[in-house]
Structure formats: structure tokens, C-alpha cells
């Protein structure tokens, strides 16, 4: 028996219940090899719907055993090289395997319009970047490189050759526990097979000590940065009314408008519904009901293809940066056809069933907040937001709204 981390329970305004039939998943004769995946595309837009750049900065730091491109910085989405025009963050895609037996599996993921810049366990192939000036360049040397411009076509990729271990394996997850961040173990789910990858940092049994060896984990993980058009946009009128638009050719099965106030326990769920292809919906902001209950976000994710355990893992992993952080944001289930176009995946041997549930997360600036940005950047260069995860996007929006800043403003 292997011991998995218990599901993380989100408390307070984010309490939810997904205790419905099919809480876990176990492979059986009818579907002996099943693969499930979840993740998100995050954007920040002005009140006029324009996507803002500068999204290469991480919101939640990754453990140092996660691998990345040369020039790695844990605080910059795997990039410590200069980049420009990053308008989309691909965050936390995790892939789970449910198999009746041990299998050797190859997974290939491509990213149309972006870079797969961080991954775990170690990859066997994938995109390569221009060589660095030396094996261990200084920060100054990295910053002197020509920026990678994501407004130009970029094609990322990652490949893993791993072993999906049998359900009754005696092997255990072996990443260095002392290196884990709070969010990392929350992504593990009961019932998913353990995955054995190539050598990486592993726990030795001695506190705060690690060695190298084949890595065992409960999933495959990757994330990245990019610039591409999404089939969804949001605008906010001066009176606070949101207009949601599905600009794509596939229906969006569920949309949620959500705001977290800076006041304690002041969370509001304004609207939820379906948005057909080419459709538009005006949403007046008003408090209403539970956001993550049985009839809310969690249940819709289960309906889209995730198990209850996977849904709990998703919500727990995103708790701090998605639900606890103040701001107005719109969540929407990305149509599967769009996911397959942007992130085509090939798994060998082919699974009997593959579920992919990507969620769009649109951070939206209101006219009232934009007025604060203009005043703040004019007075002190936006010092109050200097450590904010979206500082670069805020600075770009302030410039769009007429604030003149020196070219060398950090």
C-alpha cells in the first residue's frame, strides 16, 4: 500500500462539496488504461479587453527539484532570460495515469504559440533554446541577451519516457520532502498510478538531504508562457457591467464570474452560465450564492471529465493565487477542441480514454482600478505594486492609459 497526501480542504468562503459518485477512479477491464489532465491558461486584460503582457513572473514558487531551461529562475516561469510580449501563462498542467498494470509510456506534448519552460520529472526531449554565452552565465550576461519575442511564432514541446507503475507497487514518491512547496503535494490524488521517471533529486531518508536517482511521483507536471489568441474576452463598462464574448467556433460549457474583495470573507459569485460559439452575455455585478459548491465550479469540472479527487486537487492547488487573492476574474472551461489545437498530445501506447480539462482564468482590470493605476504610476512609478505578480501588466496598462514612464522603468 502506498500512502498519498489526503485531499486538501478549502475552508471559509471557498468551502465546497464534491462528494458525488465516482470520487476516485480505478482502471478495470473496460478501460484498463486511462489518462486525465487538468491545467489553466491565465491572462490579464484591461477593461477594454486588451490582453496585457509581462506574465512571465510566477505566482507560486515551484520546488527546486522541478526542471527547466538553462537560465532557470524559480520566480520567472523557468526563464531568467529577457522575454517580451508574454500574454498567456500556462499553469499547472498535471497528467494522471490510471492503469491495471505496469506500462512503459511515452508522452509528447506540443505548445503552439508558447514555451514549455518547466517540467517534472526529467524529460527525454523537447524544445531547445539558443545557447547561453557560457555554462553558468551571470545574471548580467543573461539580461544582456536579445529578448525572446513571444509575439513571433513559437513552438514549444516536451517529451517524457516514463514507467507507469502497477497499482500494487511497493515504490513510493521520493522527491525531497523538505523542498516541496505547500501547493506541490496537493496535486496528488488517491487512485492514480505512481510514475517513475529518469534520475533527479530524491529523498534519502536523512532530513534535508538528497541524492540523485530515478524519480517517483504521482503525476507528470509542466507549465510555460506564450502569446496566442484565446476564444474568450471580457470588457468592463464604467458602470461595472461585464460583457463576456465567446469569439471561437466551439461552445464554452461553463463560465463563472468571481471577485475577491480585499475585505475579510467578502467573496462574491456574480454569474455563471453557458456561452455558445459566437455568443455574448452582459453581466451586472451583484453578489450571489456559492461559487464552489455542488452546483458550482466543482460540479462543472466533474461534468467536464475530472474525478472528484482531481477536482479537489485542482481547487486546493489554486487556492492562494486563484481564490484567496483579491481581484475580479472570470473562469471558463476551455473547449476541448481548442486545447487539442494549442496543446496537442500524443501518448504511446494510446490510452483507452483521455480526459483533458483546461480552465481559462481571465484576470480583469476594472475602470476603477485602472484609475488607481494611473494615479499610482504618475505619483511614484507604481511603487505600491512593485512586488505584485502582475506589476509588469499594470505598468503596460498605465502606459496605454497615457502615463509617461522612462524607458528604463523596471
C-alpha positions as CSV (number, residue, x, y, z in Angstrom):
1,X,0.0,0.0,0.0
2,X,1.2,3.5,-0.8
3,X,0.2,6.5,1.3
4,X,-0.9,9.5,-0.6
5,X,-1.4,13.0,0.8
6,X,-5.0,13.5,2.0
7,X,-7.2,15.8,-0.1
8,X,-6.8,19.4,0.9
9,X,-10.0,21.0,2.1
10,X,-10.6,24.6,1.2
11,X,-12.2,26.5,4.1
12,X,-14.2,29.6,4.6
13,X,-15.7,31.2,1.5
14,X,-14.2,28.5,-0.6
15,X,-15.7,25.5,1.1
16,X,-17.1,23.0,-1.3
17,X,-18.5,19.6,-1.6
18,X,-17.7,17.2,-4.4
19,X,-18.7,14.0,-2.7
20,X,-20.6,12.6,-5.6
21,X,-20.4,9.1,-7.1
22,X,-17.1,8.4,-8.8
23,X,-14.9,10.3,-6.3
24,X,-11.9,8.3,-7.4
25,X,-11.0,6.3,-10.5
26,X,-9.7,2.8,-10.8
27,X,-8.8,1.1,-14.0
28,X,-10.8,-2.0,-14.8
29,X,-11.2,-4.4,-17.8
30,X,-13.4,-2.0,-19.7
31,X,-11.0,0.9,-19.5
32,X,-7.6,-0.6,-18.4
33,X,-5.5,2.5,-19.3
34,X,-7.0,5.9,-18.8
35,X,-5.3,9.3,-18.7
36,X,-6.6,12.5,-17.1
37,X,-5.2,16.1,-17.3
38,X,-6.1,19.5,-15.9
39,X,-4.4,22.9,-16.0
40,X,-5.1,26.5,-16.9
41,X,-4.5,29.4,-19.3
42,X,-4.1,32.7,-17.4
43,X,-4.4,36.1,-18.9
44,X,-4.7,39.7,-17.6
45,X,-6.8,42.2,-19.6
46,X,-7.6,45.9,-19.4
47,X,-11.2,47.0,-19.0
48,X,-11.3,47.3,-22.8
49,X,-10.5,43.6,-23.3
50,X,-6.9,44.1,-24.5
51,X,-4.5,41.3,-23.2
52,X,-1.6,42.7,-21.3
53,X,1.9,41.3,-21.4
54,X,4.5,40.7,-18.7
55,X,3.1,37.4,-17.5
56,X,6.5,35.6,-17.2
57,X,6.6,36.1,-13.5
58,X,5.5,33.1,-11.3
59,X,2.7,33.4,-8.8
60,X,3.6,30.4,-6.7
61,X,7.2,29.3,-6.5
62,X,8.0,25.8,-7.6
63,X,10.1,23.3,-5.7
64,X,13.8,23.4,-6.7
65,X,13.7,19.8,-8.0
66,X,11.4,20.9,-10.9
67,X,13.5,21.1,-14.1
68,X,13.6,24.0,-16.5
69,X,15.6,25.6,-19.4
70,X,19.1,26.8,-18.8
71,X,18.9,30.2,-17.2
72,X,16.3,28.9,-14.8
73,X,14.8,31.2,-12.2
74,X,12.2,29.8,-9.8
75,X,10.4,33.2,-9.8
76,X,10.2,33.6,-13.6
77,X,8.3,30.7,-15.2
78,X,11.5,28.8,-16.0
79,X,13.0,31.8,-17.8
80,X,15.8,34.1,-16.5
81,X,16.5,35.4,-20.0
82,X,14.8,38.6,-21.3
83,X,11.5,37.9,-22.9
84,X,8.8,40.2,-24.3
85,X,5.1,40.0,-25.2
86,X,4.1,37.2,-22.9
87,X,0.3,37.4,-22.7
88,X,-0.6,33.9,-21.6
89,X,0.6,31.8,-18.7
90,X,0.0,28.1,-19.0
91,X,-0.1,27.0,-15.3
92,X,0.0,23.7,-13.6
93,X,-1.0,21.1,-16.2
94,X,-0.7,17.8,-14.4
95,X,-1.3,14.4,-16.1
96,X,-2.6,11.4,-14.1
97,X,-2.4,7.7,-15.2
98,X,-4.9,5.0,-14.2
99,X,-3.6,1.6,-15.3
100,X,-4.4,-2.0,-14.4
101,X,-0.7,-2.9,-14.7
102,X,2.8,-1.5,-15.2
103,X,3.4,0.1,-18.5
104,X,6.2,1.9,-20.4
105,X,4.7,5.1,-21.7
106,X,5.9,7.9,-23.9
107,X,4.1,11.3,-23.7
108,X,4.7,14.1,-26.2
109,X,3.1,17.5,-25.7
110,X,3.5,20.4,-28.1
111,X,2.6,24.0,-27.3
112,X,1.5,26.1,-30.3
113,X,2.5,29.7,-29.5
114,X,4.4,29.1,-26.3
115,X,7.3,27.6,-24.5
116,X,7.0,24.6,-22.1
117,X,9.6,26.0,-19.8
118,X,9.3,23.9,-16.6
119,X,8.6,20.2,-16.2
120,X,8.8,17.2,-13.8
121,X,10.1,14.5,-13.8
122,X,13.0,14.9,-16.2
123,X,12.2,15.0,-19.9
124,X,13.7,12.9,-22.7
125,X,13.2,15.5,-25.4
126,X,11.7,18.9,-26.2
127,X,12.3,22.4,-27.4
128,X,15.8,23.8,-27.3
129,X,16.7,27.4,-26.8
130,X,19.6,29.4,-28.2
131,X,22.8,28.5,-26.4
132,X,23.8,30.6,-23.4
133,X,27.0,32.7,-23.5
134,X,28.6,30.2,-21.1
135,X,27.7,27.2,-19.0
136,X,26.9,29.2,-15.9
137,X,26.3,32.8,-17.0
138,X,25.9,35.7,-14.6
139,X,22.6,37.4,-14.3
140,X,24.1,40.4,-16.1
141,X,25.1,38.1,-19.0
142,X,21.6,36.7,-19.2
143,X,19.9,40.1,-19.2
144,X,22.2,41.2,-22.0
145,X,20.8,38.6,-24.3
146,X,18.4,39.6,-27.0
147,X,14.8,39.2,-25.7
148,X,12.8,36.2,-26.9
149,X,9.8,37.9,-28.5
150,X,6.7,35.8,-28.0
151,X,4.7,37.8,-30.4
152,X,6.6,35.9,-33.1
153,X,5.7,32.3,-33.8
154,X,7.0,30.0,-31.0
155,X,6.6,26.2,-30.9
156,X,7.3,24.6,-27.6
157,X,7.4,20.9,-26.8
158,X,8.2,18.3,-24.1
159,X,8.6,14.5,-24.2
160,X,8.7,12.0,-21.4
161,X,9.6,8.3,-21.4
162,X,8.4,7.0,-18.1
163,X,7.1,3.9,-16.4
164,X,3.6,3.9,-15.1
165,X,3.9,1.6,-12.1
166,X,1.4,-1.1,-11.2
167,X,-1.3,-0.3,-8.7
168,X,0.3,-2.6,-6.1
169,X,3.8,-1.3,-6.4
170,X,5.9,-1.0,-3.3
171,X,7.7,2.0,-4.6
172,X,6.9,5.4,-3.0
173,X,7.0,9.1,-4.0
174,X,10.6,10.1,-3.4
175,X,11.1,13.8,-4.1
176,X,12.8,15.7,-1.3
177,X,10.0,16.5,1.1
178,X,11.9,19.4,2.6
179,X,12.0,21.0,-0.9
180,X,8.2,20.8,-1.5
181,X,6.2,24.0,-1.6
182,X,2.7,23.9,0.1
183,X,1.0,23.6,-3.3
184,X,3.0,20.7,-4.7
185,X,1.6,17.7,-2.7
186,X,-2.0,19.0,-3.1
187,X,-1.9,17.9,-6.8
188,X,-1.6,14.2,-5.9
189,X,-4.7,12.1,-5.9
190,X,-5.6,8.7,-4.5
191,X,-6.1,6.0,-7.1
192,X,-3.7,7.4,-9.7
193,X,-0.8,5.2,-10.5
194,X,2.7,6.3,-9.5
195,X,5.0,7.3,-12.3
196,X,8.7,6.5,-12.4
197,X,10.9,8.8,-14.4
198,X,14.6,9.4,-15.1
199,X,17.1,10.4,-12.4
200,X,16.5,13.5,-10.5
201,X,16.8,14.7,-6.9
202,X,15.3,12.2,-4.5
203,X,14.9,11.8,-0.7
204,X,17.5,9.7,1.1
205,X,15.8,9.3,4.5
206,X,18.1,11.8,6.2
207,X,16.4,15.2,7.0
208,X,17.2,17.9,4.5
209,X,19.5,15.6,2.5
210,X,19.0,14.5,-1.1
211,X,20.8,12.4,-3.7
212,X,20.0,11.5,-7.4
213,X,18.1,8.5,-8.6
214,X,15.0,7.6,-10.6
215,X,12.2,9.9,-9.6
216,X,8.8,8.5,-8.5
217,X,5.8,10.9,-8.4
218,X,2.0,10.8,-8.7
219,X,1.8,12.7,-12.0
220,X,3.6,14.4,-14.8
221,X,3.9,18.2,-14.5
222,X,4.6,21.0,-16.9
223,X,3.9,24.7,-17.4
224,X,5.0,27.6,-19.6
225,X,4.5,31.0,-21.2
226,X,3.2,32.1,-24.6
227,X,1.3,34.5,-26.8
228,X,-1.8,33.3,-28.7
229,X,-5.4,34.3,-29.2
230,X,-7.9,32.8,-26.8
231,X,-11.6,32.3,-27.8
232,X,-12.9,34.4,-25.0
233,X,-12.7,38.0,-23.9
234,X,-14.1,40.3,-21.2
235,X,-14.8,44.0,-21.2
236,X,-15.9,46.2,-18.2
237,X,-18.1,49.3,-18.7
238,X,-17.7,52.3,-16.4
239,X,-20.8,51.3,-14.5
240,X,-19.2,47.9,-13.7
241,X,-21.2,45.8,-16.2
242,X,-19.1,43.0,-17.7
243,X,-19.6,41.8,-21.3
244,X,-18.4,38.2,-21.9
245,X,-17.8,37.1,-25.5
246,X,-17.1,33.7,-27.0
247,X,-15.1,34.6,-30.1
248,X,-14.4,30.9,-31.0
249,X,-16.2,28.3,-33.0
250,X,-16.9,25.9,-30.1
251,X,-19.4,26.3,-27.2
252,X,-17.9,27.2,-23.8
253,X,-19.8,24.9,-21.5
254,X,-19.4,26.9,-18.3
255,X,-18.3,30.4,-17.3
256,X,-18.0,31.9,-13.8
257,X,-17.5,35.5,-12.8
258,X,-15.8,35.8,-9.4
259,X,-14.5,38.6,-7.3
260,X,-12.5,38.5,-4.2
261,X,-12.6,41.7,-2.2
262,X,-9.7,42.8,0.0
263,X,-12.2,42.8,2.9
264,X,-12.2,39.6,5.0
265,X,-14.6,36.9,3.8
266,X,-16.0,39.2,1.1
267,X,-16.2,36.9,-1.9
268,X,-18.9,37.3,-4.5
269,X,-20.1,35.0,-7.2
270,X,-21.8,37.2,-9.8
271,X,-22.8,34.9,-12.6
272,X,-22.4,31.5,-14.1
273,X,-23.7,30.1,-17.4
274,X,-23.0,28.7,-20.8
275,X,-21.6,30.8,-23.7
276,X,-22.3,29.4,-27.1
277,X,-19.9,29.8,-30.0
278,X,-20.1,33.5,-31.1
279,X,-22.2,34.3,-28.2
280,X,-22.2,37.4,-25.9
281,X,-23.5,37.9,-22.4
282,X,-23.8,41.1,-20.3
283,X,-23.3,40.5,-16.6
284,X,-24.2,43.1,-13.9
285,X,-22.0,42.6,-10.9
286,X,-24.1,41.5,-7.9
287,X,-23.4,39.1,-5.0
288,X,-25.0,35.7,-5.4
289,X,-24.8,32.1,-3.9
290,X,-22.0,29.6,-3.5
291,X,-19.1,29.6,-6.0
292,X,-17.6,26.1,-5.4
293,X,-20.5,24.1,-4.2
294,X,-22.2,21.0,-5.7
295,X,-23.9,23.2,-8.3
296,X,-20.9,25.4,-8.9
297,X,-17.4,25.3,-10.1
298,X,-16.5,21.8,-8.7
299,X,-19.5,20.0,-10.1
300,X,-18.9,21.6,-13.5
301,X,-15.3,20.3,-13.5
302,X,-16.5,16.8,-12.7
303,X,-19.1,17.1,-15.5
304,X,-16.3,18.1,-17.9
305,X,-14.4,14.9,-17.1
306,X,-12.4,15.2,-13.9
307,X,-13.0,12.9,-10.9
308,X,-14.0,14.4,-7.5
309,X,-10.5,13.7,-6.2
310,X,-8.9,15.5,-9.2
311,X,-11.3,18.4,-8.7
312,X,-10.4,18.7,-5.1
313,X,-6.7,18.7,-6.0
314,X,-7.2,21.4,-8.6
315,X,-9.1,23.7,-6.3
316,X,-6.6,23.1,-3.4
317,X,-3.6,23.8,-5.7
318,X,-5.1,27.0,-6.9
319,X,-6.4,28.2,-3.5
320,X,-4.0,31.0,-2.7
321,X,-3.4,32.6,-6.1
322,X,-6.8,32.0,-7.7
323,X,-9.4,32.3,-5.0
324,X,-7.8,34.0,-2.0
325,X,-6.1,36.8,-3.9
326,X,-8.2,40.0,-4.3
327,X,-9.4,40.8,-7.8
328,X,-12.0,40.3,-10.4
329,X,-11.5,37.2,-12.5
330,X,-13.6,35.1,-14.9
331,X,-13.1,31.3,-15.1
332,X,-14.2,29.4,-18.2
333,X,-13.8,25.8,-19.3
334,X,-11.7,25.8,-22.4
335,X,-13.3,23.8,-25.3
336,X,-11.6,20.5,-25.7
337,X,-11.0,21.1,-29.4
338,X,-9.1,24.4,-28.6
339,X,-7.0,22.6,-26.0
340,X,-6.1,19.9,-28.5
341,X,-5.1,22.6,-31.1
342,X,-2.9,24.6,-28.7
343,X,-1.5,21.6,-26.7
344,X,-1.6,18.6,-29.0
345,X,-0.7,15.5,-27.0
346,X,0.4,12.0,-28.1
347,X,0.6,9.1,-25.7
348,X,2.1,5.7,-26.6
349,X,0.6,3.3,-26.1
350,X,-2.7,5.1,-26.7
351,X,-4.9,5.2,-23.7
352,X,-8.4,3.7,-23.8
353,X,-9.7,7.1,-22.7
354,X,-8.1,10.6,-22.4
355,X,-9.8,13.4,-20.5
356,X,-8.3,17.0,-20.7
357,X,-9.9,19.8,-18.7
358,X,-8.2,23.1,-19.1
359,X,-9.7,26.2,-17.4
360,X,-9.3,29.7,-18.7
361,X,-8.6,32.3,-16.0
362,X,-9.1,35.9,-17.1
363,X,-7.9,38.5,-14.6
364,X,-9.8,41.7,-15.5
365,X,-8.9,45.2,-14.6
366,X,-11.9,47.4,-13.8
367,X,-12.2,51.1,-14.7
368,X,-12.0,52.0,-11.0
369,X,-8.7,50.0,-10.6
370,X,-7.3,51.5,-13.7
371,X,-7.8,55.0,-12.3
372,X,-5.8,53.8,-9.3
373,X,-3.1,52.6,-11.6
374,X,-2.9,55.9,-13.5
375,X,-2.7,57.9,-10.2
376,X,-0.1,55.5,-8.7
377,X,2.2,55.3,-11.7
378,X,2.1,59.1,-12.1
379,X,2.9,59.7,-8.5
380,X,5.7,57.2,-7.8
381,X,6.0,54.8,-10.7
382,X,3.6,52.3,-9.2
383,X,5.8,51.6,-6.2
384,X,2.8,50.1,-4.3
385,X,2.6,47.3,-6.9
386,X,6.3,46.7,-7.3
387,X,6.1,43.2,-5.8
388,X,2.7,42.3,-7.3
389,X,2.6,39.3,-9.6
390,X,1.1,41.5,-12.3
391,X,3.3,44.6,-11.9
392,X,4.5,44.4,-15.5
393,X,1.0,44.1,-16.8
394,X,-0.1,47.0,-14.6
395,X,2.8,49.1,-15.9
396,X,1.8,48.4,-19.5
397,X,-1.8,49.3,-18.8
398,X,-0.8,52.6,-17.2
399,X,1.2,53.4,-20.3
400,X,-1.8,52.5,-22.5
401,X,-3.8,55.0,-20.5
402,X,-1.4,57.8,-21.1
403,X,1.1,57.6,-18.2
404,X,4.6,58.6,-19.5
405,X,7.3,56.5,-17.8
406,X,11.0,56.4,-18.6
407,X,12.1,53.5,-20.9
408,X,14.3,52.2,-18.1
409,X,11.5,51.9,-15.6
410,X,11.9,48.4,-14.1
